[in-house]
Amino acid sequence: MAVLGQLGFMIAFLSGGVAAGHFGLLTERRTDILTTLVFTVALPALIFRSTYDRPLQEIISPALLGGFWVIIALTITLGWLVHRRLESADRRSVSVVQSYHSNMGFLGLPLVAATMGSEATAVASVILGIGAVTHVPVTVFLLVRINGSDASLLSECRKLVTNPVLIALAAGITASVLSLSVPEALISALGPPAELALPVALLCIGATLDTDLPVSDLQKTVSVVGLKVLWMPALAWLVYSSLSMDTTALGAAVVMLGTPTAVSTYVYTTELGGDAAFASLNVFTSTVVSIGTLSLLVWLFT
C-alpha cells in the first residue's frame, strides 16, 4: 500500500506540473525559479541532513564508486552499439547520452529519501555526487565529439566547482569525518526544504515536459527508454550484487540508476548541436514509463 501511495503521489504531482504548464500557471520563468530553488536549496538541504552524521565507511566504498563507473561505461558502450546505425549525428549523440544520463537529483534522491530511509538516502547522496562529476564531462564530451561542436569541455567542467549539490555533499562528508557539532537548530531548519524536494521537483519536471508530440514518433524512442529505465537498473542490480553490496546500499543504487533521462540533457542538447525535439521526446517518454518501473523497484527494496 505504501508503494501504491507513493505511485499515486508521483503521478499526481507530475500530472499537476503538466497541467500547470499547459494552462500557464507554471510559466517558463516560474518553473525556472522553482527549479533553481530545488537545485540550490532543497537538494543541498536533503544531502547535508543525510550525510553530516554518517560514518564515512557506511556511505562510501570502492564497490560503490567502481560499480557506478562500470555501469556507466557498459551502458555507454551498449548505447553506442545500439544507435550506431542512426544516420543523423545529432540524433545518434542524443540517443547515446540519454541512454545513461539519469535524473538522479530531481527525482532519484528525493524518491529514495521519501521511501527508503536515512541510510539509503546517505548512499543515494553520494551516488548523486559521483553522478554529477561523471555525467557532465562525459555528456559534454560525447555531444561535442559526435556533433562536431566547438563548445569548451573545460568551461562546462569548471561549473562543477560551484555546484550546490557537490558543495552540500562535501560539507556533509567533512562534518562526518571531523565529527563536527552541527547545531540542532540548523538541522531542523533544513528539514522543510528537504521534504519539499520531491513534490516541487515533480511539478517542475511535469511543467517542462513537452506533451505535444506526434504518436508516430514514440516508436523511435523505445531503444533509448529501454536502455535507461530497464537495462540500467537491471545492470546496476547485477553489478552491485556481484560486489556484495548490502541490501540498503543496493536498493538505493538501483533506484538512483533506474531514474529516467535527466531533463538537463535537453539543455545540453540545445547548446551542443543535438536533436532537441528528439531529446524532449526521450525525456517525456522515459519519465512517464519510469513512474511504473521506479514504483516496482521501490516495492522490491522496501
C-alpha positions, 0 to 999 in steps of 0.5 A, a space after each residue: 500500500 505504501 508503494 501504491 501511495 507513493 505511485 499515486 503521489 508521483 503521478 499526481 504531482 507530475 500530472 499537476 506540473 503538466 497541467 500547470 504548464 499547459 494552462 500557464 500557471 507554471 510559466 517558463 520563468 516560474 518553473 525556472 525559479 522553482 527549479 533553481 530553488 530545488 537545485 540550490 536549496 532543497 537538494 543541498 538541504 536533503 544531502 547535508 541532513 543525510 550525510 553530516 552524521 554518517 560514518 564515512 565507511 557506511 556511505 562510501 566504498 570502492 564497490 560503490 564508486 567502481 560499480 557506478 563507473 562500470 555501469 556507466 561505461 557498459 551502458 555507454 558502450 551498449 548505447 553506442 552499439 545500439 544507435 550506431 546505425 542512426 544516420 543523423 549525428 545529432 540524433 545518434 549523440 542524443 540517443 547515446 547520452 540519454 541512454 545513461 544520463 539519469 535524473 538522479 537529483 530531481 527525482 532519484 534522491 528525493 524518491 529514495 529519501 521519501 521511501 527508503 530511509 536515512 541510510 539509503 538516502 546517505 548512499 543515494 547522496 553520494 551516488 548523486 555526487 559521483 553522478 554529477 562529476 561523471 555525467 557532465 564531462 562525459 555528456 559534454 564530451 560525447 555531444 561535442 565529439 559526435 556533433 562536431 561542436 566547438 563548445 569548451 569541455 573545460 568551461 562546462 567542467 569548471 561549473 562543477 566547482 560551484 555546484 550546490 549539490 557537490 558543495 552540500 555533499 562535501 560539507 556533509 562528508 567533512 562534518 562526518 569525518 571531523 565529527 563536527 557539532 552541527 547545531 540542532 537548530 540548523 538541522 531542523 531548519 533544513 528539514 522543510 526544504 528537504 521534504 519539499 524536494 520531491 513534490 516541487 521537483 515533480 511539478 517542475 519536471 511535469 511543467 517542462 515536459 513537452 506533451 505535444 508530440 506526434 504518436 508516430 514518433 514514440 516508436 523511435 524512442 523505445 531503444 533509448 527508454 529501454 536502455 535507461 529505465 530497464 537495462 540500467 537498473 537491471 545492470 546496476 542490480 547485477 553489478 552491485 550484487 556481484 560486489 556484495 553490496 548490502 541490501 540498503 546500499 543496493 536498493 538505493 543504487 538501483 533506484 538512483 540508476 533506474 531514474 529516467 533521462 535527466 531533463 538537463 540533457 535537453 539543455 545540453 542538447 540545445 547548446 551542443 548541436 543535438 536533436 532537441 525535439 528528439 531529446 524532449 521526446 526521450 525525456 517525456 517518454 522515459 519519465 512517464 514509463 519510469 513512474 511504473 518501473 521506479 514504483 516496482 523497484 521501490 516495492 522490491 527494496 522496501 
